[in-house]
Amino acid sequence: MATPGQWIAGARPRTLPNAIVPVMVGTGVAIGEGGFVWWRAILALLVALSLQIGVNYANDYSDGIRGTDDQRVGPMRLVGSRAATPRQVLTAALSCFALAAVLGLVLVVVTQAWWILLVGAASIAAAWFYTGGKRPYGYRGLGELAVFVFFGVVPVVGTAYVQTESLSWPAFLASIPVGLLSCSMLVVNNLRDVGTDGESGKRTLAVVLGPARTRALYVACQVIPFAVAITMIPLTPWAALVLLALPLAITPIRTVLSEAVGPALIAVLQQTGKLQMAYGLLFAVGLAIIF
């Protein structure tokens, strides 16, 4: 029976910025557009957190029953380590998805935007089929694309929409750097596991590209968000706030480019999460002032 600490570790807390940052940025857009609604922002955050934790447990379950986690370095694997049974982890994943669905339904009802139901269903399906089902897309090099969409575009635009009840170009533009920073977390995670994933038949994008190109992709996902912010400076100087987070990108980029492998990349995940949080907070503040 897994301990509470093991369940928390299995939820992979270092990935939670993927859920928190998009909501912060989407809320920044809402504030800037004069449509901030605090309780809707909180509900959006709870939906995002539930989905993130749910996909982490679902990934643990699916990889665990396939045996691809048996010799994996990095965060706690509940099924792979035999700390919890597959059924227990599956139940945890489905419970998180159910909670996200219920909270999301509340936002649908108050906004009367029933099309959000389709977006929510797609988000849950994307979370499950990342490593679940007979043909998981995460094993076919499509994980990063899904992360960009469902941990970038969808939550940023969605968070702004449920508060302002309108779609706006600032939200779509803001979702680009957020999505790329979320992708950088997955890129370095898959870079760390490229050897074991290749041996187990898990064709992540890192396996397809190879280590050298994957390292270049990581750097791009770190650098382009700052370039996006720079392009926004003519619109407002407050976009330059995100440049304060630039020093946080130096160490993880250096480590990745140094050809570090395996456990040496675990620290990069934490560093990437810190950069993601700092960028997101500064970007949200800038957007709140900009628009």
BELCOR-V897507 format. One record per residue. RES is the residue in one letter. PHI is phi as a letter, one per 40 degrees, with the letter a starting at -180 (999 if undefined). NEAR is the number of other ideal C-beta (glycine too) atoms within 10 Angstrom. Layout:
# BELCOR-V897507
[[RES/PHI/NEAR] [RES/PHI/NEAR]]
This chain:
# BELCOR-V897507
[[M/999/7] [A/c/20] [T/c/10] [P/d/7] [G/c/9] [Q/c/16] [W/c/17] [I/c/13] [A/c/18] [G/c/24] [A/c/22] [R/f/22] [P/d/15] [R/c/19] [T/c/22] [L/c/18] [P/d/24] [N/c/29] [A/c/22] [I/c/19] [V/c/28] [P/d/32] [V/c/26] [M/d/25] [V/c/31] [G/c/31] [T/c/26] [G/d/29] [V/c/31] [A/c/30] [I/c/20] [G/c/25] [E/c/19] [G/g/9] [G/b/18] [F/c/17] [V/b/16] [W/d/9] [W/c/10] [R/c/22] [A/c/20] [I/c/13] [L/c/19] [A/c/27] [L/c/20] [L/c/18] [V/c/27] [A/c/28] [L/c/20] [S/c/23] [L/c/28] [Q/c/26] [I/c/26] [G/c/24] [V/c/30] [N/c/24] [Y/c/28] [A/c/24] [N/c/25] [D/d/28] [Y/c/28] [S/c/25] [D/c/26] [G/c/24] [I/c/16] [R/c/17] [G/g/11] [T/c/21] [D/b/22] [D/c/15] [Q/b/12] [R/c/17] [V/c/14] [G/h/17] [P/d/17] [M/d/18] [R/b/24] [L/c/25] [V/c/27] [G/c/19] [S/c/17] [R/g/11] [A/c/18] [A/b/25] [T/c/15] [P/d/14] [R/c/10] [Q/c/17] [V/c/26] [L/c/20] [T/c/14] [A/c/23] [A/c/23] [L/c/16] [S/c/14] [C/c/23] [F/c/23] [A/c/13] [L/c/17] [A/c/23] [A/c/17] [V/c/12] [L/c/20] [G/c/26] [L/c/14] [V/d/15] [L/c/20] [V/c/16] [V/c/11] [V/c/14] [T/c/15] [Q/g/8] [A/c/16] [W/c/9] [W/c/8] [I/c/18] [L/d/13] [L/c/9] [V/c/17] [G/c/22] [A/c/12] [A/c/13] [S/c/26] [I/c/22] [A/c/14] [A/c/21] [A/c/26] [W/c/20] [F/c/18] [Y/d/23] [T/b/23] [G/c/21] [G/g/11] [K/c/5] [R/b/8] [P/c/20] [Y/c/16] [G/c/26] [Y/c/21] [R/b/13] [G/g/16] [L/b/17] [G/c/24] [E/c/23] [L/c/13] [A/c/19] [V/c/24] [F/d/21] [V/c/17] [F/c/27] [F/b/30] [G/b/24] [V/c/18] [V/c/22] [P/c/32] [V/c/31] [V/c/21] [G/c/27] [T/c/29] [A/c/35] [Y/c/24] [V/c/25] [Q/c/25] [T/c/22] [E/f/15] [S/a/11] [L/c/12] [S/b/18] [W/c/9] [P/d/21] [A/c/26] [F/c/14] [L/c/16] [A/c/32] [S/c/27] [I/c/16] [P/c/26] [V/c/29] [G/c/26] [L/c/23] [L/c/30] [S/c/30] [C/c/26] [S/c/31] [M/c/24] [L/c/25] [V/c/29] [V/c/27] [N/c/22] [N/c/24] [L/c/26] [R/c/23] [D/c/24] [V/d/22] [G/c/16] [T/c/17] [D/c/21] [G/c/15] [E/c/11] [S/c/19] [G/g/10] [K/c/21] [R/c/16] [T/c/24] [L/c/22] [A/c/29] [V/c/22] [V/c/14] [L/c/18] [G/g/11] [P/d/15] [A/c/9] [R/c/12] [T/c/20] [R/c/22] [A/c/14] [L/c/21] [Y/d/27] [V/c/16] [A/c/15] [C/c/23] [Q/c/26] [V/c/15] [I/d/16] [P/d/26] [F/c/16] [A/c/11] [V/c/18] [A/c/23] [I/c/13] [T/c/10] [M/c/21] [I/c/12] [P/d/8] [L/c/12] [T/a/15] [P/c/12] [W/c/19] [A/c/21] [A/c/15] [L/d/20] [V/c/24] [L/c/14] [L/c/12] [A/c/21] [L/d/16] [P/d/10] [L/c/18] [A/c/22] [I/c/12] [T/c/15] [P/c/25] [I/c/20] [R/c/11] [T/c/18] [V/c/26] [L/c/12] [S/c/10] [E/g/10] [A/c/19] [V/b/13] [G/f/14] [P/d/10] [A/c/14] [L/c/22] [I/c/17] [A/c/13] [V/c/23] [L/d/20] [Q/c/12] [Q/c/20] [T/c/30] [G/c/22] [K/c/17] [L/c/25] [Q/d/27] [M/c/18] [A/c/19] [Y/d/29] [G/d/27] [L/c/19] [L/c/22] [F/c/29] [A/c/26] [V/c/18] [G/c/23] [L/c/30] [A/c/19] [I/c/15] [I/c/20] [F/b/20]]
